[in-house]
């Protein structure tokens, strides 16, 4: 493995960072809102599943208990 001196390393890092395509402010806002919406929908889904399972278990337990 070849060793790179710190100056070369910094130059290489700058060259790689300059190749990065940064998202626009609008893209960041849009994806952030989408993440929050999907997280809320997922929370509602799992809450409903939890309620359904709880209701089913209570029904079974009262039937045999």
N, C-alpha and C positions, 0 to 999 in steps of 0.2 A: 504494500500500500504506500503510495507516494505521499509525502508530507507536504502540506501547503502552508506557507507562512501567513501570518495574520493579515497582511496587506492584500495578498492575493485572495484570501478567503472573503474579505469585505468586498472586494471588487466583484467576485463571483456572486455574492449574495445580492449586491445592487443590480447586477445584470439580470438575475433571475426575477427579482422583485419588479423590475421594469417591464417584464413580460406578462405580469399578472393583469388580467382584465377585471377591474373592480366594478361591482354593480352600481347602478345609479341609485340616487336617493329614492326614486319612485319604486324601483325594483325591491329595494330593502323594505320599504313600507308595505308594499303589496304582499311580499312573502311573509312578513311579520304578522300582518292581519290574517293571512291564510292559516298560519300556524295556530294563532289564537282561536280561530273559528273551528278548525279541526280538533283542537284540544277540547273545546267546549262540547262539540258533537260527540267525541269519544267519551267524555265524562257522562253525558246524558245517556248514551247507549249503555255503558256499564252500570249506571244507576238503575236503569230499567231492567237490565238482566238480573241485577242483585235483587230487586223487588220481586221479580218473577220467580226466581229460585227460592227466595224466602217464603213467598206465598205457597209455592208447591210443597216445600218441606213442612210448613205448618199444616197444610191440608193432610199430608200423609201422616204426620205425627198425631194429629187429633183423630184421624180415622182409626189408627191402631193403638192409640194411647188411652 
